[in-house]
Amino acid sequence: MTWGLGYFGQPHIIVRFMAIRSLRDVPIARNIGMSWMIVSLIGAISLGIFGRAYAIRNGMDVRDPETIFIILAELLFHPLITGFLYAALLAAIMSTISSQLLVSSSSLTEDFYRLFLRKNATDTERVRIGRICVVLVGLVAAVIASDPNSQVLALVGNAWAGFGAAFGPLIILSLMWPRTNGAGAIAGMLVGAATVMAWISLGWNGAFMGGPGVYEIIPGFIASFIAILVVSSVTADAGEYQHIHR
């Protein structure tokens, strides 16, 4: 359930609202986005819960929970239909990969290369750098995926927690709390990301204080939230704060 906290800070989700045509389209986009996510999450959770029970009842050994969709497709449908379902699964994966690659490429090009290395870069140069970044990010992803012991869900969970803890509280407070400032934003991003990485390194997401692990987004989200509140309050300009509320 804590995965829900990560939605506030996912770049590939937020960027769709950032690119919206006008403010008048925001309510429609919100309703469509939320409705679709509710349907998708209910379907995914139901598939995991009832799919595992159905597979075990039919004598299937679910050793890898990530393959439950494939197991059910083989149990319930004709091989021809199963082939179409596999194609749909591959299409969904490719769609997600493409959006992640584009977001990573544009972030590296606009937020790093253009900001720190070449502020006056031409459009042609930015396109070329963006393409190079796509290749580099793809190669890094291929190296990570080449580990036979790695689990896709675990890697996605770690990345989801990192993005959610680093950017989620900042998005919420920048919209809802007028005293949020630049120093608080930077502090929140750094503290949130560092907390997630430290939590994973210490293994507390697997076992914590003698009990089951705590998903790293929980402490990261809380720490980032507190950091933004504290640093923004300490560094806030009193005159600016009075002017905002006046």
MDAnalysis code that builds the backbone (N, CA, C; Angstrom):
import MDAnalysis as mda
import numpy as np

u = mda.Universe.empty(738, n_residues=246, atom_resindex=np.repeat(np.arange(246), 3), trajectory=True)
u.add_TopologyAttr("name", ["N", "CA", "C"] * 246)
u.add_TopologyAttr("resid", np.arange(1, 247))
u.add_TopologyAttr("resname", ["MET", "THR", "TRP", "GLY", "LEU", "GLY", "TYR", "PHE", "GLY", "GLN", "PRO", "HIS", "ILE", "ILE", "VAL", "ARG", "PHE", "MET", "ALA", "ILE", "ARG", "SER", "LEU", "ARG", "ASP", "VAL", "PRO", "ILE", "ALA", "ARG", "ASN", "ILE", "GLY", "MET", "SER", "TRP", "MET", "ILE", "VAL", "SER", "LEU", "ILE", "GLY", "ALA", "ILE", "SER", "LEU", "GLY", "ILE", "PHE", "GLY", "ARG", "ALA", "TYR", "ALA", "ILE", "ARG", "ASN", "GLY", "MET", "ASP", "VAL", "ARG", "ASP", "PRO", "GLU", "THR", "ILE", "PHE", "ILE", "ILE", "LEU", "ALA", "GLU", "LEU", "LEU", "PHE", "HIS", "PRO", "LEU", "ILE", "THR", "GLY", "PHE", "LEU", "TYR", "ALA", "ALA", "LEU", "LEU", "ALA", "ALA", "ILE", "MET", "SER", "THR", "ILE", "SER", "SER", "GLN", "LEU", "LEU", "VAL", "SER", "SER", "SER", "SER", "LEU", "THR", "GLU", "ASP", "PHE", "TYR", "ARG", "LEU", "PHE", "LEU", "ARG", "LYS", "ASN", "ALA", "THR", "ASP", "THR", "GLU", "ARG", "VAL", "ARG", "ILE", "GLY", "ARG", "ILE", "CYS", "VAL", "VAL", "LEU", "VAL", "GLY", "LEU", "VAL", "ALA", "ALA", "VAL", "ILE", "ALA", "SER", "ASP", "PRO", "ASN", "SER", "GLN", "VAL", "LEU", "ALA", "LEU", "VAL", "GLY", "ASN", "ALA", "TRP", "ALA", "GLY", "PHE", "GLY", "ALA", "ALA", "PHE", "GLY", "PRO", "LEU", "ILE", "ILE", "LEU", "SER", "LEU", "MET", "TRP", "PRO", "ARG", "THR", "ASN", "GLY", "ALA", "GLY", "ALA", "ILE", "ALA", "GLY", "MET", "LEU", "VAL", "GLY", "ALA", "ALA", "THR", "VAL", "MET", "ALA", "TRP", "ILE", "SER", "LEU", "GLY", "TRP", "ASN", "GLY", "ALA", "PHE", "MET", "GLY", "GLY", "PRO", "GLY", "VAL", "TYR", "GLU", "ILE", "ILE", "PRO", "GLY", "PHE", "ILE", "ALA", "SER", "PHE", "ILE", "ALA", "ILE", "LEU", "VAL", "VAL", "SER", "SER", "VAL", "THR", "ALA", "ASP", "ALA", "GLY", "GLU", "TYR", "GLN", "HIS", "ILE", "HIS", "ARG"])
u.atoms.positions = np.array([
    [0.819, -1.216, 0.000],
    [0.000, 0.000, 0.000],
    [0.848, 1.260, 0.000],
    [2.053, 1.154, 0.561],
    [2.922, 2.333, 0.603],
    [3.444, 2.719, -0.775],
    [3.284, 1.864, -1.765],
    [3.684, 2.241, -3.118],
    [2.910, 3.476, -3.583],
    [1.731, 3.700, -3.007],
    [0.945, 4.861, -3.387],
    [1.664, 6.177, -3.136],
    [2.549, 6.195, -2.124],
    [3.307, 7.415, -1.851],
    [4.235, 7.772, -3.008],
    [4.659, 6.763, -3.754],
    [5.618, 7.021, -4.816],
    [5.051, 7.751, -6.009],
    [3.718, 7.715, -6.164],
    [3.122, 8.338, -7.342],
    [3.350, 9.846, -7.375],
    [3.478, 10.468, -6.207],
    [3.658, 11.924, -6.178],
    [4.986, 12.359, -6.793],
    [5.962, 11.460, -6.828],
    [7.292, 11.866, -7.272],
    [7.806, 11.166, -8.507],
    [6.940, 10.505, -9.274],
    [7.394, 9.798, -10.468],
    [7.475, 10.740, -11.668],
    [8.669, 10.973, -12.204],
    [8.821, 11.935, -13.319],
    [7.993, 11.572, -14.541],
    [7.922, 10.270, -14.881],
    [7.213, 9.884, -16.092],
    [5.700, 10.041, -15.952],
    [5.216, 10.214, -14.711],
    [3.794, 10.491, -14.491],
    [3.559, 12.003, -14.436],
    [4.402, 12.703, -13.681],
    [4.236, 14.154, -13.521],
    [4.442, 14.890, -14.835],
    [5.354, 14.387, -15.679],
    [5.672, 15.099, -16.916],
    [4.463, 15.193, -17.832],
    [3.533, 14.271, -17.711],
    [2.334, 14.329, -18.542],
    [1.449, 15.517, -18.139],
    [1.421, 15.837, -16.874],
    [0.654, 17.005, -16.427],
    [1.417, 18.292, -16.715],
    [2.750, 18.221, -16.680],
    [3.551, 19.402, -17.000],
    [3.392, 19.800, -18.468],
    [3.113, 18.825, -19.325],
    [2.988, 19.097, -20.757],
    [1.549, 19.339, -21.184],
    [0.657, 19.538, -20.229],
    [-0.758, 19.706, -20.563],
    [-0.979, 21.023, -21.303],
    [-1.985, 21.050, -22.145],
    [-2.186, 22.207, -23.031],
    [-2.581, 23.468, -22.275],
    [-3.486, 23.353, -21.293],
    [-3.929, 24.532, -20.554],
    [-4.446, 24.093, -19.184],
    [-4.618, 25.071, -18.298],
    [-5.123, 24.775, -16.960],
    [-6.549, 24.225, -16.998],
    [-7.292, 24.585, -18.008],
    [-8.670, 24.104, -18.104],
    [-8.736, 22.601, -18.340],
    [-7.653, 22.035, -18.890],
    [-7.638, 20.594, -19.154],
    [-7.191, 19.777, -17.948],
    [-6.720, 20.439, -16.894],
    [-6.210, 19.699, -15.734],
    [-7.294, 18.850, -15.065],
    [-8.497, 19.378, -14.784],
    [-9.515, 18.530, -14.145],
    [-9.866, 17.283, -14.958],
    [-9.957, 17.439, -16.280],
    [-10.267, 16.285, -17.127],
    [-9.127, 15.268, -17.066],
    [-7.897, 15.763, -17.170],
    [-6.739, 14.870, -17.111],
    [-6.658, 14.174, -15.760],
    [-6.967, 14.897, -14.690],
    [-6.963, 14.297, -13.351],
    [-7.975, 13.169, -13.266],
    [-9.185, 13.411, -13.739],
    [-10.231, 12.393, -13.649],
    [-9.886, 11.153, -14.476],
    [-9.362, 11.379, -15.676],
    [-8.983, 10.245, -16.524],
    [-7.826, 9.473, -15.894],
    [-6.803, 10.209, -15.433],
    [-5.638, 9.554, -14.844],
    [-5.978, 8.755, -13.599],
    [-6.737, 9.353, -12.687],
    [-7.093, 8.664, -11.447],
    [-8.003, 7.472, -11.713],
    [-8.972, 7.622, -12.624],
    [-9.884, 6.517, -12.934],
    [-9.119, 5.334, -13.513],
    [-8.201, 5.635, -14.429],
    [-7.440, 4.546, -15.047],
    [-6.528, 3.865, -14.035],
    [-5.901, 4.634, -13.152],
    [-4.996, 4.029, -12.168],
    [-5.765, 3.174, -11.166],
    [-6.973, 3.590, -10.785],
    [-7.783, 2.788, -9.866],
    [-8.116, 1.442, -10.503],
    [-8.548, 1.466, -11.769],
    [-8.865, 0.222, -12.475],
    [-7.618, -0.652, -12.597],
    [-6.490, -0.042, -12.959],
    [-5.247, -0.805, -13.152],
    [-4.774, -1.447, -11.855],
    [-4.815, -0.686, -10.760],
    [-4.333, -1.220, -9.489],
    [-5.246, -2.321, -8.956],
    [-6.550, -2.135, -9.087],
    [-7.475, -3.195, -8.667],
    [-7.220, -4.466, -9.481],
    [-7.015, -4.309, -10.779],
    [-6.730, -5.466, -11.624],
    [-5.426, -6.151, -11.255],
    [-4.386, -5.367, -11.011],
    [-3.085, -5.946, -10.686],
    [-3.117, -6.691, -9.353],
    [-3.738, -6.072, -8.347],
    [-3.821, -6.713, -7.029],
    [-4.680, -7.969, -7.096],
    [-5.789, -7.904, -7.793],
    [-6.662, -9.074, -7.931],
    [-5.957, -10.200, -8.669],
    [-5.188, -9.836, -9.705],
    [-4.440, -10.843, -10.445],
    [-3.449, -11.566, -9.541],
    [-2.770, -10.812, -8.674],
    [-1.806, -11.442, -7.784],
    [-2.453, -12.343, -6.741],
    [-3.523, -11.866, -6.125],
    [-4.152, -12.623, -5.033],
    [-4.889, -13.855, -5.558],
    [-5.832, -13.623, -6.473],
    [-6.652, -14.732, -6.964],
    [-5.894, -15.611, -7.948],
    [-4.951, -15.005, -8.676],
    [-4.174, -15.798, -9.621],
    [-3.319, -16.834, -8.932],
    [-2.693, -16.471, -7.855],
    [-1.852, -17.430, -7.118],
    [-2.703, -18.563, -6.557],
    [-3.859, -18.206, -5.981],
    [-4.740, -19.239, -5.429],
    [-5.212, -20.194, -6.534],
    [-5.563, -19.654, -7.685],
    [-6.047, -20.489, -8.785],
    [-4.934, -21.388, -9.311],
    [-3.724, -20.832, -9.427],
    [-2.608, -21.624, -9.945],
    [-2.262, -22.770, -8.997],
    [-2.226, -22.506, -7.706],
    [-1.906, -23.556, -6.732],
    [-2.994, -24.624, -6.725],
    [-4.248, -24.206, -6.844],
    [-5.361, -25.163, -6.870],
    [-5.269, -26.100, -8.071],
    [-4.682, -25.625, -9.147],
    [-4.530, -26.438, -10.343],
    [-3.169, -27.112, -10.435],
    [-2.466, -27.173, -9.307],
    [-1.219, -27.921, -9.242],
    [-0.006, -27.231, -9.794],
    [-0.067, -25.928, -10.016],
    [1.080, -25.186, -10.545],
    [1.939, -24.676, -9.391],
    [3.243, -24.809, -9.543],
    [4.177, -24.338, -8.524],
    [4.602, -22.912, -8.870],
    [4.113, -21.948, -8.098],
    [4.430, -20.539, -8.363],
    [5.728, -20.194, -7.632],
    [6.835, -20.551, -8.248],
    [8.128, -20.262, -7.624],
    [8.508, -18.787, -7.763],
    [8.174, -18.214, -8.907],
    [8.486, -16.805, -9.154],
    [7.165, -16.041, -9.257],
    [6.820, -15.236, -8.249],
    [5.540, -14.505, -8.282],
    [5.412, -13.568, -9.478],
    [6.537, -13.135, -10.046],
    [6.479, -12.199, -11.160],
    [5.961, -12.844, -12.447],
    [5.860, -14.173, -12.463],
    [5.411, -14.871, -13.672],
    [3.951, -15.306, -13.578],
    [3.199, -14.788, -12.611],
    [1.824, -15.250, -12.415],
    [0.954, -14.945, -13.632],
    [1.196, -13.844, -14.321],
    [0.422, -13.517, -15.519],
    [0.636, -14.576, -16.587],
    [1.894, -14.990, -16.767],
    [2.221, -16.003, -17.774],
    [1.605, -17.348, -17.390],
    [1.659, -17.698, -16.108],
    [1.090, -18.966, -15.644],
    [-0.413, -19.011, -15.896],
    [-1.108, -17.939, -15.564],
    [-2.555, -17.900, -15.768],
    [-2.914, -17.940, -17.250],
    [-2.121, -17.282, -18.074],
    [-2.386, -17.300, -19.509],
    [-2.307, -18.723, -20.055],
    [-1.342, -19.493, -19.565],
    [-1.202, -20.878, -20.015],
    [-2.324, -21.768, -19.492],
    [-2.821, -21.467, -18.288],
    [-3.866, -22.293, -17.684],
    [-5.244, -22.025, -18.277],
    [-5.534, -20.793, -18.602],
    [-6.905, -20.399, -18.908],
    [-7.226, -20.317, -20.395],
    [-6.218, -20.136, -21.255],
    [-6.524, -19.812, -22.646],
    [-5.861, -20.780, -23.625],
    [-6.395, -20.768, -24.828],
    [-5.810, -21.507, -25.939],
    [-4.452, -20.881, -26.281],
    [-3.508, -21.714, -26.758],
    [-2.170, -21.162, -27.078],
    [-2.207, -19.963, -28.019],
    [-3.187, -19.920, -28.937],
    [-3.278, -18.773, -29.833],
    [-3.582, -17.496, -29.056],
    [-4.544, -17.578, -28.119],
    [-4.877, -16.418, -27.286],
    [-3.708, -16.076, -26.361],
    [-3.045, -17.111, -25.838],
    [-1.886, -16.881, -24.972],
    [-0.802, -16.102, -25.697],
    [-0.615, -16.391, -26.975],
    [0.378, -15.654, -27.760],
    [0.048, -14.177, -27.852],
    [-1.234, -13.858, -28.042],
    [-1.652, -12.456, -28.076],
    [-1.425, -11.786, -26.713],
    [-1.691, -12.520, -25.637],
    [-1.474, -11.964, -24.301],
    [0.008, -11.705, -24.044],
    [0.869, -12.615, -24.522],
    [2.305, -12.386, -24.383],
    [2.731, -11.138, -25.163],
    [2.138, -10.972, -26.365],
    [2.457, -9.786, -27.157],
    [2.010, -8.517, -26.444],
    [0.836, -8.573, -25.803],
    [0.353, -7.407, -25.046],
    [1.280, -7.107, -23.869],
    [1.744, -8.158, -23.196],
    [2.676, -7.972, -22.080],
    [3.974, -7.326, -22.554],
    [4.492, -7.815, -23.677],
    [5.720, -7.233, -24.221],
    [5.512, -5.786, -24.645],
    [4.327, -5.495, -25.222],
    [4.034, -4.125, -25.639],
    [3.992, -3.180, -24.440],
    [3.392, -3.645, -23.319],
    [3.353, -2.814, -22.111],
    [4.756, -2.547, -21.584],
    [5.600, -3.573, -21.617],
    [6.982, -3.406, -21.150],
    [7.720, -2.400, -22.030],
    [7.569, -2.538, -23.342],
    [8.255, -1.629, -24.275],
    [7.757, -0.202, -24.120],
    [6.456, -0.044, -23.869],
    [5.909, 1.300, -23.666],
    [6.517, 1.951, -22.428],
    [6.609, 1.184, -21.330],
    [7.200, 1.721, -20.100],
    [8.673, 2.057, -20.300],
    [9.394, 1.163, -20.967],
    [10.823, 1.398, -21.209],
    [11.020, 2.666, -22.038],
    [10.204, 2.837, -23.075],
    [10.377, 4.004, -23.945],
    [10.143, 5.306, -23.182],
    [9.098, 5.342, -22.343],
    [8.830, 6.569, -21.586],
    [9.933, 6.843, -20.570],
    [10.448, 5.778, -19.935],
    [11.539, 5.972, -18.970],
    [12.798, 6.461, -19.664],
    [13.094, 5.916, -20.831],
    [14.277, 6.354, -21.573],
    [14.155, 7.817, -21.997],
    [12.977, 8.211, -22.453],
    [12.782, 9.592, -22.890],
    [12.902, 10.572, -21.723],
    [12.297, 10.204, -20.574],
    [12.382, 11.085, -19.403],
    [13.826, 11.191, -18.925],
    [14.536, 10.062, -18.874],
    [15.941, 10.083, -18.438],
    [16.786, 10.907, -19.391],
    [16.558, 10.730, -20.689],
    [17.339, 11.469, -21.678],
    [17.094, 12.969, -21.583],
    [15.816, 13.385, -21.503],
    [15.530, 14.814, -21.420],
    [16.024, 15.419, -20.123],
    [15.982, 14.653, -19.028],
    [16.487, 15.167, -17.754],
    [17.996, 15.385, -17.817],
    [18.723, 14.410, -18.362],
    [20.173, 14.549, -18.471],
    [20.550, 15.678, -19.426],
    [19.786, 15.824, -20.504],
    [20.107, 16.854, -21.490],
    [19.780, 18.250, -20.989],
    [18.561, 18.441, -20.482],
    [18.109, 19.776, -20.094],
    [18.565, 20.178, -18.691],
    [18.503, 19.230, -17.739],
    [18.782, 19.569, -16.339],
    [20.249, 19.427, -15.964],
    [21.025, 18.743, -16.793],
    [22.446, 18.598, -16.478],
    [23.323, 19.222, -17.559],
    [23.218, 18.711, -18.791],
    [24.103, 19.190, -19.858],
    [23.892, 20.675, -20.146],
    [22.622, 21.060, -20.362],
    [22.350, 22.457, -20.706],
    [22.534, 23.384, -19.514],
    [22.272, 22.889, -18.318],
    [22.342, 23.747, -17.133],
    [23.776, 23.962, -16.672],
    [24.615, 22.921, -16.740],
    [25.956, 23.011, -16.167],
    [27.071, 23.049, -17.212],
    [26.867, 22.431, -18.384],
    [27.960, 22.317, -19.343],
    [27.836, 23.285, -20.515],
    [26.664, 23.348, -21.135],
    [26.476, 24.182, -22.325],
    [25.148, 24.902, -22.252],
    [25.136, 26.070, -21.627],
    [23.892, 26.810, -21.469],
    [23.340, 27.306, -22.798],
    [24.208, 27.558, -23.766],
    [23.779, 28.081, -25.059],
    [23.745, 26.999, -26.135],
    [23.531, 25.764, -25.744],
    [23.511, 24.667, -26.710],
    [22.367, 24.842, -27.700],
    [22.649, 24.564, -28.963],
    [21.633, 24.689, -29.999],
    [20.648, 23.516, -29.938],
    [19.543, 23.653, -30.656],
    [18.550, 22.581, -30.688],
    [19.136, 21.299, -31.272],
    [19.927, 21.441, -32.331],
    [20.546, 20.268, -32.960],
    [21.486, 19.563, -31.992],
    [22.250, 20.349, -31.258],
    [23.181, 19.772, -30.292],
    [22.431, 19.060, -29.175],
    [21.336, 19.641, -28.695],
    [20.565, 19.009, -27.623],
    [19.926, 17.703, -28.098],
    [19.475, 17.682, -29.340],
    [18.916, 16.445, -29.884],
    [19.980, 15.358, -29.949],
    [21.174, 15.728, -30.392],
    [22.260, 14.759, -30.483],
    [22.651, 14.231, -29.105],
    [22.766, 15.136, -28.125],
    [23.099, 14.710, -26.765],
    [21.988, 13.832, -26.188],
    [20.733, 14.171, -26.488],
    [19.612, 13.363, -26.014],
    [19.671, 11.950, -26.543],
    [20.013, 11.782, -27.798],
    [20.128, 10.446, -28.384],
    [21.268, 9.660, -27.752],
    [22.378, 10.345, -27.493],
    [23.505, 9.674, -26.833],
    [23.104, 9.221, -25.430],
    [22.354, 10.055, -24.725],
    [21.905, 9.705, -23.374],
    [20.967, 8.497, -23.397],
    [20.123, 8.411, -24.419],
    [19.233, 7.247, -24.539],
    [20.053, 5.962, -24.644],
    [21.096, 6.002, -25.471],
    [21.952, 4.823, -25.636],
    [22.660, 4.477, -24.333],
    [23.205, 5.489, -23.648],
    [23.941, 5.246, -22.409],
    [23.026, 4.677, -21.316],
    [21.840, 5.275, -21.154],
    [20.901, 4.772, -20.154],
    [20.480, 3.344, -20.478],
    [20.264, 3.066, -21.770],
    [19.907, 1.706, -22.174],
    [21.008, 0.705, -21.872],
    [22.263, 1.095, -22.089],
    [23.388, 0.196, -21.792],
    [23.500, -0.076, -20.291],
    [23.316, 0.966, -19.476],
    [23.356, 0.778, -18.023],
    [22.237, -0.160, -17.571],
    [21.047, 0.029, -18.133],
    [19.924, -0.846, -17.791],
    [20.213, -2.290, -18.197],
    [20.845, -2.483, -19.364],
    [21.173, -3.836, -19.824],
    [22.179, -4.506, -18.895],
    [23.159, -3.737, -18.410],
    [24.147, -4.294, -17.471],
    [23.477, -4.719, -16.173],
    [22.577, -3.871, -15.663],
    [21.866, -4.214, -14.426],
    [21.001, -5.457, -14.623],
    [20.313, -5.530, -15.763],
    [19.418, -6.662, -16.027],
    [20.173, -7.953, -16.307],
    [21.466, -7.858, -16.630],
    [22.236, -9.063, -16.942],
    [22.544, -9.901, -15.711],
    [22.325, -9.360, -14.521],
    [22.554, -10.114, -13.290],
    [21.455, -11.168, -13.136],
    [21.783, -12.459, -13.174],
    [20.742, -13.499, -13.103],
    [20.039, -13.555, -11.755],
    [20.646, -12.985, -10.736],
    [20.046, -13.022, -9.395],
    [19.162, -11.814, -9.113],
    [19.133, -10.861, -10.020],
    [18.332, -9.663, -9.785],
    [16.869, -9.947, -10.081],
    [15.985, -9.296, -9.339],
    [14.555, -9.419, -9.543],
    [14.008, -8.086, -10.025],
    [13.210, -8.148, -11.066],
    [12.693, -6.926, -11.664],
    [11.870, -6.136, -10.654],
    [11.007, -6.839, -9.924],
    [10.141, -6.142, -8.972],
    [10.958, -5.453, -7.873],
    [12.024, -6.100, -7.406],
    [12.861, -5.501, -6.362],
    [13.555, -4.237, -6.877],
    [14.074, -4.302, -8.116],
    [14.734, -3.126, -8.692],
    [13.744, -1.987, -8.906],
    [12.558, -2.327, -9.420],
    [11.533, -1.305, -9.616],
    [11.118, -0.704, -8.281],
    [10.989, -1.559, -7.247],
    [10.613, -1.068, -5.919],
    [11.641, -0.099, -5.360],
    [12.925, -0.400, -5.549],
    [13.974, 0.502, -5.063],
    [13.940, 1.841, -5.791],
    [13.814, 1.780, -7.124],
    [13.763, 3.027, -7.908],
    [12.511, 3.826, -7.581],
    [11.395, 3.127, -7.422],
    [10.126, 3.786, -7.093],
    [10.242, 4.524, -5.761],
    [10.865, 3.866, -4.781],
    [11.039, 4.496, -3.472],
    [11.969, 5.697, -3.556],
    [13.035, 5.585, -4.351],
    [13.968, 6.693, -4.470],
    [13.325, 7.931, -5.071],
    [12.607, 7.741, -6.184],
    [11.910, 8.869, -6.812],
    [10.819, 9.421, -5.900],
    [10.042, 8.516, -5.308],
    [8.924, 8.956, -4.467],
    [9.373, 9.735, -3.252],
    [10.452, 9.285, -2.597],
    [10.930, 9.964, -1.401],
    [11.652, 11.271, -1.735],
    [12.335, 11.312, -2.878],
    [13.100, 12.509, -3.235],
    [12.198, 13.633, -3.735],
    [11.186, 13.291, -4.529],
    [10.386, 14.326, -5.185],
    [8.953, 14.419, -4.671],
    [8.422, 13.343, -4.098],
    [7.026, 13.349, -3.665],
    [6.687, 14.430, -2.648],
    [7.380, 14.480, -1.499],
    [7.081, 15.529, -0.525],
    [7.274, 16.934, -1.089],
    [8.258, 17.103, -1.963],
    [8.501, 18.417, -2.559],
    [7.332, 18.847, -3.438],
    [6.805, 17.916, -4.237],
    [5.660, 18.246, -5.086],
    [4.465, 18.656, -4.230],
    [4.198, 17.889, -3.177],
    [3.043, 18.156, -2.314],
    [3.188, 19.509, -1.615],
    [4.342, 19.737, -0.990],
    [4.530, 20.965, -0.216],
    [4.647, 22.195, -1.111],
    [5.237, 22.056, -2.283],
    [5.336, 23.212, -3.176],
    [3.959, 23.667, -3.652],
    [3.009, 22.748, -3.686],
    [1.654, 23.094, -4.090],
    [0.777, 23.528, -2.911],
    [1.046, 22.969, -1.730],
    [0.146, 23.166, -0.597],
    [0.698, 24.074, 0.501],
    [2.010, 24.313, 0.523],
    [2.614, 25.101, 1.608],
    [3.392, 26.265, 1.002],
    [2.937, 27.498, 1.122],
    [3.569, 28.628, 0.447],
    [4.970, 28.968, 0.953],
    [5.382, 28.453, 2.098],
    [6.707, 28.798, 2.628],
    [7.816, 27.916, 2.062],
    [7.474, 26.957, 1.228],
    [8.497, 26.117, 0.614],
    [9.418, 26.961, -0.253],
    [10.733, 26.822, -0.067],
    [11.686, 27.603, -0.862],
    [12.748, 26.682, -1.473],
    [13.704, 27.299, -2.180],
    [14.716, 26.519, -2.877],
    [15.592, 25.703, -1.959],
    [16.011, 26.294, -0.845],
    [16.865, 25.566, 0.097],
    [16.138, 24.355, 0.677],
    [14.877, 24.541, 1.019],
    [14.099, 23.429, 1.532],
    [13.905, 22.337, 0.500],
    [13.704, 22.743, -0.767],
    [13.525, 21.772, -1.843],
    [14.767, 20.910, -2.018],
    [15.936, 21.553, -2.050],
    [17.186, 20.800, -2.215],
    [17.411, 19.876, -1.018],
    [17.155, 20.388, 0.176],
    [17.330, 19.571, 1.377],
    [16.401, 18.357, 1.349],
    [15.163, 18.564, 0.954],
    [14.217, 17.455, 0.900],
    [14.620, 16.388, -0.096],
    [15.078, 16.803, -1.276],
    [15.497, 15.833, -2.289],
    [16.707, 15.031, -1.816],
    [17.696, 15.726, -1.237],
    [18.905, 15.038, -0.782],
    [18.619, 14.097, 0.385],
    [17.867, 14.573, 1.365],
    [17.570, 13.752, 2.545],
    [16.711, 12.556, 2.162],
    [15.707, 12.762, 1.310],
    [14.852, 11.657, 0.903],
    [15.615, 10.579, 0.166],
    [16.420, 10.977, -0.815],
    [17.192, 10.000, -1.583],
    [18.230, 9.300, -0.710],
    [18.922, 10.063, 0.146],
    [19.944, 9.474, 1.014],
    [19.334, 8.481, 2.007],
    [18.172, 8.809, 2.541],
    [17.513, 7.911, 3.488],
    [17.148, 6.587, 2.831],
    [16.621, 6.653, 1.609],
    [16.261, 5.437, 0.882],
    [17.499, 4.578, 0.627],
    [18.578, 5.203, 0.152],
    [19.799, 4.445, -0.136],
    [20.389, 3.837, 1.123],
    [20.388, 4.595, 2.225],
    [20.915, 4.077, 3.479],
    [20.065, 2.925, 4.001],
    [18.753, 3.051, 3.888],
    [17.833, 2.009, 4.360],
    [18.061, 0.700, 3.605],
    [18.264, 0.818, 2.279],
    [18.518, -0.372, 1.464],
    [19.885, -0.969, 1.805],
    [20.906, -0.119, 1.959],
    [22.260, -0.594, 2.264],
    [22.315, -1.326, 3.595],
    [21.556, -0.858, 4.575],
    [21.540, -1.501, 5.890],
    [20.660, -2.743, 5.923],
    [19.929, -3.001, 4.861],
    [19.086, -4.189, 4.805],
    [17.817, -4.098, 5.619],
    [17.439, -2.893, 6.010],
    [16.242, -2.738, 6.852],
    [14.941, -2.900, 6.068],
    [15.052, -2.927, 4.730],
    [13.856, -3.224, 3.949],
    [13.554, -4.721, 3.918],
    [14.514, -5.537, 4.378],
    [14.295, -6.975, 4.468],
    [13.984, -7.439, 5.866],
    [14.628, -6.841, 6.855],
    [14.381, -7.157, 8.267],
    [14.703, -5.922, 9.088],
    [13.790, -5.578, 10.008],
    [13.965, -4.354, 10.788],
    [13.581, -4.610, 12.239],
    [14.558, -4.412, 13.149],
    [14.347, -4.542, 14.590],
    [13.720, -5.890, 14.960],
    [14.257, -6.937, 14.341],
    [13.800, -8.277, 14.659],
    [12.493, -8.682, 14.015],
    [11.913, -7.819, 13.227],
    [10.645, -8.117, 12.576],
    [10.778, -8.037, 11.071],
    [9.661, -8.021, 10.363],
    [9.719, -7.907, 8.903],
    [10.258, -6.554, 8.479],
    [10.744, -6.504, 7.264],
    [11.322, -5.267, 6.766],
    [10.295, -4.167, 6.563],
    [10.779, -2.936, 6.538],
    [9.946, -1.761, 6.291],
    [10.354, -1.186, 4.942],
    [9.380, -1.041, 4.051],
    [9.673, -0.515, 2.716],
    [10.323, 0.853, 2.831],
    [11.419, 1.027, 2.091],
    [12.290, 2.195, 2.267],
    [11.631, 3.524, 1.933],
    [10.522, 3.507, 1.215],
    [9.880, 4.774, 0.882],
    [9.260, 5.430, 2.117],
    [8.890, 4.633, 3.127],
    [8.245, 5.190, 4.318],
    [9.200, 6.111, 5.081],
    [10.376, 5.618, 5.514],
    [11.297, 6.548, 6.208],
    [11.808, 7.642, 5.286],
    [12.024, 7.328, 4.002],
    [12.514, 8.348, 3.080],
    [11.512, 9.467, 2.877],
    [10.237, 9.125, 2.739],
    [9.189, 10.116, 2.537],
    [9.052, 11.005, 3.770],
    [9.053, 10.383, 4.944],
    [8.916, 11.147, 6.189],
    [10.114, 12.073, 6.395],
    [11.338, 11.547, 6.178],
    [12.548, 12.350, 6.375],
    [12.592, 13.524, 5.409],
    [12.214, 13.295, 4.155],
    [12.197, 14.371, 3.170],
    [11.172, 15.435, 3.539],
    [10.003, 14.998, 3.990],
    [8.941, 15.926, 4.388],
    [9.434, 16.825, 5.521],
    [10.046, 16.213, 6.530],
    [10.540, 16.981, 7.685],
    [11.651, 17.940, 7.256],
    [12.558, 17.464, 6.390],
    [13.677, 18.301, 5.949],
    [13.181, 19.552, 5.225],
    [12.186, 19.404, 4.363],
    [11.652, 20.564, 3.645],
    [11.010, 21.544, 4.613],
    [10.233, 21.028, 5.564],
    [9.570, 21.906, 6.526],
    [10.585, 22.667, 7.376],
    [11.585, 21.944, 7.879],
    [12.557, 22.556, 8.785],
    [13.435, 23.561, 8.052],
    [14.042, 23.145, 6.941],
    [14.974, 24.017, 6.224],
    [14.247, 25.228, 5.642],
    [13.046, 25.037, 5.095],
    [12.291, 26.173, 4.556],
    [11.920, 27.154, 5.652],
    [11.576, 26.644, 6.843],
    [11.219, 27.525, 7.953],
    [12.427, 28.306, 8.446],
    [13.596, 27.652, 8.501],
    [14.796, 28.305, 9.011],
    [15.313, 29.353, 8.037],
    [15.244, 29.050, 6.740],
    [15.825, 29.941, 5.734],
    [14.819, 30.915, 5.129],
    [13.565, 30.858, 5.562],
    [12.536, 31.720, 4.977],
    [12.800, 33.179, 5.314],
    [12.524, 34.039, 4.351],
    [12.639, 35.474, 4.567],
    [11.339, 35.971, 5.192],
    [11.440, 36.594, 6.344],
    [10.243, 37.011, 7.083],
    [9.401, 37.990, 6.275],
    [10.043, 38.925, 5.586],
    [9.300, 39.894, 4.801],
    [8.558, 39.246, 3.645],
    [9.232, 38.272, 3.001],
    [8.589, 37.576, 1.886],
    [7.399, 36.776, 2.387],
    [7.538, 36.140, 3.554],
    [6.441, 35.337, 4.105],
    [5.238, 36.228, 4.431],
    [5.495, 37.412, 5.004],
    [4.400, 38.310, 5.317],
    [3.716, 38.837, 4.053],
    [4.544, 39.071, 3.019],
    [3.973, 39.566, 1.769],
    [3.072, 38.511, 1.116],
    [3.501, 37.240, 1.169],
    [2.707, 36.157, 0.572],
    [1.344, 36.064, 1.259],
    [1.341, 36.116, 2.567],
    [0.081, 35.942, 3.304],
    [-0.771, 37.204, 3.299],
    [-0.155, 38.366, 3.068],
    [-0.932, 39.580, 2.963],
    [-1.752, 39.557, 1.669],
])
